[in-house]
Amino acid sequence: ISELLPLQKKYNDLKKQLALKSNELSLFQSRVEQNEHHKLSEIVKKIEQELAEAKSALSEKQALYKERVTEVATLEKSIHDHANNRDRILKDLEKKIKAVKTKMQSASKELKGHENNREKLLMEVEAFKQEQTSLENQLVSFQKQIGVLSSEVDALKNKVTSLKDEHSRAQSELNAARTKVKECDSQISRILKDQQKLKNVIGEKNLERKKLENEVKRMETEQKDCSLKVDKLIEKHSWITSEKQLFGRQGSDYDFTSRDPHKARDEFEKLQAEQAGLEKRVNKKVMAMFEKAEDEYNDLISKKSIIENDKSKIKLVIEELDEKKKETLKVTWVKVNSDFGSIFSTLLPGTMAKLEPPEGGSFLDGLEVRVAFGGVWKQSLSELSGGQRSLLALSLILALLLFKPAPLYILDEVDAALDLSHTQNIGRMIKAHFPHSQFIVVSLKEGMFNNANVLFRTKFVDGVSTVQRTVASKQSK
């Protein structure tokens, strides 16, 4: 394999060189097709075509010139032949001659232009021919180079074919070597697997050996512990030495065959495990929590009984207060009702007023104001006039104040919308029903002034507000 590697490398290098040379050859051919020589040859062909067209045009012009010359000759002959119509014919001929001359002049000018173009084209053709010769020389040199490159390419192709053969041989040898290596790898993998299995077996055996060693050590320690325990038991219990010969004897109390100590030990360990499991699941603080909860329950029961007793007492107090409220409201209603009727009858003689509960209800459900004129009770207060309703409202307010009198009352123009007779009635009512109270009344009517104990008048004197105090001759409390 090591001998084939440099051959493979050399084959790859030659393959790359062949690709590069073939690429250079294709580029050179494309440049040859697109160079200036090719373009100039096309231009030369075009110029030669234009030159041939110019030559054909020149021959046509020469033929036309000859035709015109023949026409002139025929015209001169006709001039000699037609002597009678000489003048007319001469004029016509002169016109024709002039026209022909103008045509000839234009044709000669065109001919000169074509000749100039022809000379230019000939010069360009010569220049193009020179360039063509130089390009042909370059083409010959390029063709020589192409021949050299093609020979090199052929040589490289031959080398490539030989290298391909060598590569195929080396590849076959490499494949054979790879198959051998694969076989060796498979054998090695089988050997490694067997080795791993043996290692696993050895590890298992070592573990078993360690387990047995640990078991032996444990048995030795248990034997030592048992011997120590036996010595301690012999020291602790003196009867063991005397009855030691009976241990294990059938029919005796120490018949170990009927009572297996291993089973007893297993049962003991099982019971210990159950006890440990129950200790984990059972809360040891349950009794303390139960006692605490029981104390709290008893405390709550006692508090509940206290609260129920207080509740019953509060209910009794509420019932007593309700009764007192009813009695007080009834007394208030009776007193206010009598004062209300008395005050209103004083303000409006011949009338009656009262407070009564609604139909089908008691005084606790509310009270309605009823008014009677001449013994006829009104159905609604809307039947009263504005002054009557004012007196009714004033009577109710004063009746409420009379139930719980105050030391001082202030009335501000309560008689503003009333007649003089009603104003006098208000003054008499205050004197009759409020003998122990003091009233400050603001009024603008004489009927109120006459019932006052002390009168304060305000007026302007020389543009200044003054107050005049007047005491009545007969004072009444």
C-alpha positions as CSV (number, residue, x, y, z in Angstrom):
1,I,0.0,0.0,0.0
2,S,2.9,2.4,0.8
3,E,4.4,1.8,-2.7
4,L,1.0,2.5,-4.4
5,L,0.4,5.9,-2.6
6,P,3.1,7.9,-4.6
7,L,1.8,6.4,-7.9
8,Q,-1.7,7.5,-7.0
9,K,-0.4,11.0,-6.2
10,K,1.5,11.2,-9.5
11,Y,-1.7,10.0,-11.4
12,N,-3.8,12.7,-9.7
13,D,-1.2,15.4,-10.6
14,L,-1.0,14.3,-14.3
15,K,-4.8,14.3,-14.4
16,K,-4.9,17.8,-13.2
17,Q,-2.3,18.9,-15.8
18,L,-4.3,17.3,-18.6
19,A,-7.4,19.2,-17.5
20,L,-5.5,22.5,-17.4
21,K,-4.0,22.0,-20.9
22,S,-7.4,21.0,-22.4
23,N,-8.9,24.1,-20.9
24,E,-6.1,26.3,-22.3
25,L,-6.6,24.8,-25.8
26,S,-10.3,25.5,-25.7
27,L,-9.7,29.1,-24.6
28,F,-7.1,29.6,-27.4
29,Q,-9.5,28.3,-30.0
30,S,-12.2,30.7,-28.8
31,R,-9.7,33.6,-28.9
32,V,-8.6,32.7,-32.5
33,E,-12.3,32.8,-33.6
34,Q,-12.9,36.2,-31.9
35,N,-9.6,38.0,-32.8
36,E,-9.1,41.0,-35.1
37,H,-8.0,38.9,-38.1
38,H,-11.4,37.3,-38.3
39,K,-13.1,40.7,-37.9
40,L,-10.9,42.2,-40.6
41,S,-11.6,39.4,-43.0
42,E,-15.3,40.1,-42.6
43,I,-14.8,43.8,-43.2
44,V,-12.7,43.0,-46.4
45,K,-15.5,40.8,-47.7
46,K,-18.0,43.6,-47.1
47,I,-15.7,46.2,-48.9
48,E,-15.2,44.0,-51.9
49,Q,-18.9,43.5,-52.2
50,E,-19.4,47.3,-52.0
51,L,-16.6,47.8,-54.7
52,A,-18.3,45.3,-57.0
53,E,-21.6,47.2,-56.6
54,A,-19.7,50.5,-57.3
55,K,-18.2,49.0,-60.5
56,S,-21.6,47.8,-61.7
57,A,-23.0,51.3,-61.1
58,L,-20.0,52.9,-63.0
59,S,-20.7,50.6,-66.0
60,E,-24.3,51.6,-65.9
61,K,-23.3,55.3,-65.9
62,Q,-20.9,54.8,-68.8
63,A,-23.6,53.0,-70.8
64,L,-26.0,55.9,-70.1
65,Y,-23.3,58.4,-71.2
66,K,-22.9,56.5,-74.5
67,E,-26.7,56.5,-75.0
68,R,-26.7,60.3,-74.5
69,V,-23.9,60.7,-77.0
70,T,-25.8,58.7,-79.5
71,E,-28.9,60.8,-78.9
72,V,-26.9,64.0,-79.5
73,A,-25.7,62.6,-82.8
74,T,-29.2,61.7,-83.8
75,L,-30.3,65.1,-82.8
76,E,-27.6,66.8,-85.0
77,K,-28.7,64.6,-87.9
78,S,-32.3,65.6,-87.4
79,I,-31.2,69.3,-87.4
80,H,-29.7,68.9,-90.8
81,D,-32.7,66.9,-92.0
82,H,-35.4,69.3,-90.8
83,A,-34.2,72.6,-92.2
84,N,-37.7,74.0,-92.7
85,N,-38.6,73.6,-89.0
86,R,-35.1,74.6,-88.0
87,D,-35.9,77.3,-85.5
88,R,-38.6,75.4,-83.7
89,I,-36.7,72.1,-83.7
90,L,-33.6,74.0,-82.6
91,K,-35.4,75.4,-79.6
92,D,-36.7,72.0,-78.7
93,L,-33.4,70.4,-79.2
94,E,-31.6,73.1,-77.2
95,K,-34.0,72.4,-74.4
96,K,-33.4,68.7,-74.7
97,I,-29.6,69.3,-74.9
98,K,-29.7,71.5,-71.8
99,A,-31.6,68.8,-70.0
100,V,-29.2,66.2,-71.2
101,K,-26.2,68.3,-70.3
102,T,-27.6,68.9,-66.8
103,K,-28.1,65.1,-66.5
104,M,-24.6,64.5,-67.8
105,Q,-23.2,67.0,-65.3
106,S,-25.0,65.4,-62.5
107,A,-23.9,62.0,-63.8
108,S,-20.3,63.2,-64.1
109,K,-20.5,64.5,-60.5
110,E,-21.8,61.2,-59.3
111,L,-19.2,59.4,-61.3
112,K,-16.5,61.5,-59.7
113,G,-17.9,60.8,-56.2
114,H,-18.0,57.1,-57.0
115,E,-14.4,57.3,-58.2
116,N,-13.3,59.0,-55.0
117,N,-15.2,56.4,-53.0
118,R,-13.5,53.7,-55.2
119,E,-10.1,55.1,-54.4
120,K,-10.8,55.2,-50.7
121,L,-12.1,51.7,-50.8
122,L,-9.1,50.5,-52.7
123,M,-6.8,52.1,-50.1
124,E,-8.8,50.5,-47.3
125,V,-8.6,47.2,-49.1
126,E,-4.8,47.5,-49.3
127,A,-4.6,48.3,-45.6
128,F,-6.9,45.4,-44.7
129,K,-4.8,43.1,-46.9
130,Q,-1.7,44.1,-45.0
131,E,-3.5,43.5,-41.7
132,Q,-4.7,40.2,-43.1
133,T,-1.2,39.1,-44.0
134,S,0.0,40.0,-40.5
135,L,-2.9,38.1,-38.9
136,E,-2.3,35.1,-41.2
137,N,1.3,35.1,-39.9
138,Q,0.0,35.2,-36.4
139,L,-2.5,32.4,-37.2
140,V,0.4,30.3,-38.6
141,S,2.3,30.8,-35.4
142,F,-0.7,30.0,-33.3
143,Q,-1.4,26.8,-35.3
144,K,2.2,25.8,-34.7
145,Q,1.7,26.3,-31.0
146,I,-1.6,24.4,-31.2
147,G,0.3,21.5,-32.8
148,V,2.9,21.5,-30.1
149,L,0.2,21.6,-27.4
150,S,-1.7,18.8,-29.1
151,S,1.4,16.7,-29.2
152,E,2.0,17.4,-25.5
153,V,-1.7,16.6,-24.8
154,D,-1.3,13.2,-26.6
155,A,1.8,12.5,-24.6
156,L,0.0,13.3,-21.4
157,K,-3.0,11.1,-22.5
158,N,-0.6,8.2,-23.0
159,K,0.9,8.8,-19.5
160,V,-2.6,9.0,-18.1
161,T,-3.6,5.7,-19.7
162,S,-0.5,4.1,-18.3
163,L,-1.1,5.6,-14.9
164,K,-4.7,4.4,-15.0
165,D,-3.5,0.9,-15.6
166,E,-1.1,1.2,-12.7
167,H,-3.9,2.7,-10.6
168,S,-6.3,-0.1,-11.4
169,R,-3.6,-2.7,-10.4
170,A,-2.8,-0.8,-7.2
171,Q,-6.5,-0.5,-6.5
172,S,-7.0,-4.2,-6.8
173,E,-4.1,-4.8,-4.5
174,L,-5.5,-2.3,-2.1
175,N,-8.9,-4.0,-2.1
176,A,-7.3,-7.3,-1.4
177,A,-5.3,-5.8,1.5
178,R,-8.5,-4.2,2.8
179,T,-10.3,-7.5,2.8
180,K,-7.4,-9.0,4.8
181,V,-7.6,-6.1,7.2
182,K,-11.4,-6.6,7.6
183,E,-10.9,-10.3,8.4
184,C,-8.2,-9.3,10.9
185,D,-10.5,-6.7,12.5
186,S,-13.4,-9.3,12.8
187,Q,-11.0,-11.8,14.4
188,I,-9.8,-9.0,16.8
189,S,-13.4,-8.0,17.7
190,R,-14.2,-11.7,18.5
191,I,-11.1,-12.0,20.6
192,L,-12.0,-8.7,22.4
193,K,-15.6,-10.0,23.1
194,D,-14.3,-13.2,24.5
195,Q,-11.9,-11.2,26.6
196,Q,-14.7,-9.0,27.9
197,K,-16.8,-12.1,28.7
198,L,-13.9,-13.5,30.7
199,K,-13.4,-10.2,32.5
200,N,-17.1,-10.2,33.4
201,V,-16.9,-13.8,34.7
202,I,-13.8,-12.9,36.7
203,G,-15.5,-9.8,38.2
204,E,-18.5,-11.9,39.2
205,K,-16.3,-14.5,40.8
206,N,-14.4,-11.8,42.6
207,L,-17.7,-10.4,43.9
208,E,-18.8,-13.8,45.1
209,R,-15.4,-14.3,46.8
210,K,-15.8,-10.9,48.5
211,K,-19.3,-11.8,49.6
212,L,-18.1,-15.1,51.1
213,E,-15.2,-13.3,52.8
214,N,-17.7,-10.8,54.3
215,E,-20.0,-13.6,55.3
216,V,-17.1,-15.4,57.0
217,K,-16.2,-12.2,58.8
218,R,-19.8,-11.6,59.9
219,M,-20.0,-15.2,61.2
220,E,-16.8,-14.7,63.1
221,T,-18.0,-11.5,64.7
222,E,-21.4,-13.1,65.5
223,Q,-19.6,-16.0,67.0
224,K,-17.5,-13.7,69.2
225,D,-20.7,-11.7,70.1
226,C,-22.5,-14.9,70.9
227,S,-19.7,-16.2,73.1
228,L,-19.6,-12.8,74.9
229,K,-23.4,-12.9,75.4
230,V,-23.2,-16.5,76.7
231,D,-20.5,-15.5,79.2
232,K,-22.6,-12.5,80.3
233,L,-25.7,-14.7,80.6
234,I,-23.7,-17.3,82.6
235,E,-22.5,-14.5,84.9
236,K,-26.0,-13.1,85.2
237,H,-27.9,-16.3,85.6
238,S,-26.2,-18.9,87.8
239,W,-28.8,-21.6,86.9
240,I,-27.4,-21.9,83.4
241,T,-24.3,-23.8,84.6
242,S,-26.4,-26.2,86.6
243,E,-28.9,-26.9,83.8
244,K,-26.5,-26.6,80.9
245,Q,-26.5,-30.4,80.4
246,L,-30.2,-30.3,79.7
247,F,-29.9,-27.8,76.7
248,G,-31.2,-29.5,73.5
249,R,-32.4,-32.7,75.3
250,Q,-35.7,-34.0,74.0
251,G,-38.7,-33.9,76.4
252,S,-37.0,-31.3,78.6
253,D,-37.8,-27.7,78.9
254,Y,-34.8,-26.8,76.7
255,D,-35.8,-28.9,73.7
256,F,-34.7,-26.6,70.9
257,T,-36.0,-28.9,68.1
258,S,-39.6,-28.2,69.1
259,R,-38.9,-24.5,69.6
260,D,-36.8,-23.2,66.8
261,P,-34.8,-20.1,67.9
262,H,-34.3,-18.9,64.4
263,K,-38.0,-18.8,63.8
264,A,-38.5,-17.0,67.1
265,R,-35.8,-14.5,66.1
266,D,-37.4,-13.9,62.7
267,E,-40.8,-13.3,64.3
268,F,-39.1,-11.0,66.8
269,E,-37.5,-9.0,64.0
270,K,-40.8,-8.9,62.1
271,L,-42.6,-7.5,65.1
272,Q,-39.9,-4.9,65.6
273,A,-40.2,-3.9,61.9
274,E,-44.0,-3.6,62.2
275,Q,-43.5,-1.5,65.4
276,A,-41.0,0.8,63.5
277,G,-43.5,1.2,60.6
278,L,-46.3,2.0,63.0
279,E,-44.1,4.6,64.8
280,K,-43.6,6.3,61.4
281,R,-47.3,6.3,60.5
282,V,-48.7,7.0,64.0
283,N,-48.3,10.6,65.3
284,K,-47.1,10.5,68.9
285,K,-48.3,14.0,69.5
286,V,-51.9,12.9,68.8
287,M,-52.9,12.5,72.5
288,A,-51.5,15.9,73.4
289,M,-53.3,17.4,70.4
290,F,-56.5,15.6,71.4
291,E,-56.3,16.9,74.9
292,K,-55.7,20.4,73.6
293,A,-58.6,20.1,71.2
294,E,-60.8,18.8,74.0
295,D,-59.9,21.7,76.2
296,E,-60.7,24.1,73.4
297,Y,-64.0,22.4,72.8
298,N,-64.9,22.6,76.5
299,D,-63.9,26.3,76.5
300,L,-66.0,27.0,73.4
301,I,-69.0,25.1,74.9
302,S,-68.7,27.3,78.1
303,K,-68.4,30.4,76.0
304,K,-71.4,29.3,73.9
305,S,-73.5,28.9,77.1
306,I,-72.4,32.3,78.3
307,I,-73.2,33.9,74.9
308,E,-76.6,32.1,74.9
309,N,-77.4,33.5,78.4
310,D,-76.3,37.0,77.3
311,K,-78.4,36.6,74.1
312,S,-81.5,35.7,76.2
313,K,-80.8,38.6,78.5
314,I,-80.4,41.0,75.5
315,K,-83.6,39.7,74.1
316,L,-85.4,40.4,77.4
317,V,-83.9,43.9,77.4
318,I,-84.9,44.5,73.8
319,E,-88.4,43.4,74.6
320,E,-88.5,45.7,77.7
321,L,-87.2,48.5,75.6
322,D,-89.8,47.8,72.9
323,E,-92.5,47.9,75.6
324,K,-91.1,51.1,77.0
325,K,-90.8,52.6,73.5
326,K,-94.4,51.7,72.8
327,E,-95.6,53.2,76.1
328,T,-93.5,56.3,75.5
329,L,-94.7,56.7,71.9
330,K,-98.3,56.2,73.1
331,V,-97.9,58.8,75.8
332,T,-96.2,61.2,73.3
333,W,-98.9,60.6,70.8
334,V,-101.7,61.2,73.3
335,K,-100.0,64.4,74.6
336,V,-99.0,65.8,71.2
337,N,-102.4,64.9,69.8
338,S,-104.3,66.8,72.6
339,D,-102.0,69.8,72.3
340,F,-102.1,69.8,68.5
341,G,-106.0,69.9,68.6
342,S,-106.0,72.5,71.3
343,I,-103.5,74.8,69.5
344,F,-105.1,74.4,66.1
345,S,-108.6,75.2,67.5
346,T,-107.1,78.3,69.2
347,L,-105.5,79.5,65.9
348,L,-108.7,78.6,63.9
349,P,-111.8,78.7,66.1
350,G,-114.5,76.3,65.2
351,T,-112.0,73.7,63.9
352,M,-110.5,70.4,65.2
353,A,-107.3,68.6,64.4
354,K,-106.0,65.2,65.5
355,L,-103.2,62.6,64.8
356,E,-104.6,59.1,64.2
357,P,-103.0,55.9,62.8
358,P,-103.8,54.8,59.3
359,E,-106.8,52.6,58.7
360,G,-106.2,49.0,59.8
361,G,-102.9,49.9,61.5
362,S,-101.6,51.1,64.9
363,F,-99.8,54.2,66.0
364,L,-96.5,52.3,65.5
365,D,-97.2,52.1,61.8
366,G,-97.4,55.9,61.5
367,L,-99.8,58.8,62.1
368,E,-102.0,60.8,59.7
369,V,-103.1,64.4,60.2
370,R,-106.9,64.9,60.1
371,V,-108.7,68.3,60.1
372,A,-112.4,69.0,60.7
373,F,-114.3,72.3,60.0
374,G,-117.6,72.6,61.7
375,G,-117.6,68.9,62.7
376,V,-116.9,67.7,59.1
377,W,-113.6,65.9,58.7
378,K,-111.6,66.7,55.5
379,Q,-110.5,63.7,53.3
380,S,-107.2,65.4,52.3
381,L,-105.1,68.3,53.3
382,S,-105.1,69.5,49.7
383,E,-108.7,70.9,50.5
384,L,-107.2,73.5,52.8
385,S,-106.0,76.9,51.8
386,G,-102.4,78.0,52.0
387,G,-102.9,80.0,55.2
388,Q,-104.8,77.1,56.9
389,R,-102.0,74.7,56.0
390,S,-99.4,77.1,57.4
391,L,-101.4,77.3,60.7
392,L,-101.7,73.5,60.7
393,A,-97.9,73.0,60.3
394,L,-97.2,75.7,63.0
395,S,-99.7,73.9,65.4
396,L,-98.0,70.6,64.9
397,I,-94.5,72.1,65.4
398,L,-95.6,73.9,68.6
399,A,-97.4,70.8,69.9
400,L,-94.1,68.8,69.5
401,L,-92.2,71.6,71.2
402,L,-94.8,71.7,74.0
403,F,-94.2,68.0,74.8
404,K,-90.6,68.8,75.5
405,P,-90.4,72.6,76.0
406,A,-87.3,74.7,75.5
407,P,-86.4,77.8,77.4
408,L,-86.3,80.0,74.3
409,Y,-88.0,80.1,70.9
410,I,-87.4,82.4,67.9
411,L,-90.1,82.8,65.3
412,D,-89.3,84.8,62.2
413,E,-92.3,86.3,60.4
414,V,-94.5,83.2,60.8
415,D,-97.5,85.5,60.2
416,A,-96.3,86.9,56.9
417,A,-98.9,85.0,54.8
418,L,-101.7,85.2,57.4
419,D,-104.6,87.6,58.0
420,L,-104.7,90.0,60.9
421,S,-107.2,87.8,62.8
422,H,-105.0,84.8,62.5
423,T,-102.0,86.9,63.7
424,Q,-103.9,87.9,66.9
425,N,-104.8,84.2,67.4
426,I,-101.1,83.2,67.3
427,G,-100.3,85.8,70.0
428,R,-103.1,84.6,72.2
429,M,-102.1,80.9,71.6
430,I,-98.5,81.6,72.7
431,K,-99.7,83.3,75.9
432,A,-102.1,80.5,76.7
433,H,-100.0,77.4,75.9
434,F,-96.5,78.6,76.6
435,P,-96.7,80.6,79.9
436,H,-93.3,79.4,81.1
437,S,-91.3,79.9,77.8
438,Q,-89.7,82.9,76.3
439,F,-90.4,83.8,72.7
440,I,-88.6,86.2,70.4
441,V,-91.0,86.9,67.5
442,V,-90.1,89.0,64.4
443,S,-93.3,90.4,62.9
444,L,-94.6,93.3,60.9
445,K,-98.3,93.2,62.0
446,E,-100.1,95.0,64.8
447,G,-102.0,91.9,65.9
448,M,-98.7,90.3,67.1
449,F,-97.4,93.5,68.7
450,N,-100.5,93.8,71.0
451,N,-99.7,90.4,72.6
452,A,-96.0,91.2,73.3
453,N,-94.7,91.9,76.8
454,V,-91.7,93.9,75.5
455,L,-91.7,95.5,72.0
456,F,-88.5,96.5,70.1
457,R,-89.2,98.7,67.1
458,T,-86.5,99.5,64.5
459,K,-86.8,102.6,62.3
460,F,-84.7,105.2,60.5
461,V,-84.2,108.6,62.2
462,D,-82.3,111.1,60.1
463,G,-80.9,108.3,57.9
464,V,-79.7,106.2,60.9
465,S,-81.2,102.9,62.1
466,T,-82.5,103.2,65.7
467,V,-84.1,100.7,68.1
468,Q,-87.0,101.7,70.4
469,R,-87.9,99.5,73.4
470,T,-91.5,99.6,74.7
471,V,-92.9,97.6,77.7
472,A,-96.5,96.7,77.7
473,S,-98.7,98.0,80.6
474,K,-99.9,94.5,81.5
475,Q,-97.1,91.9,81.5
476,S,-98.1,88.3,81.5
477,K,-95.7,85.4,81.9
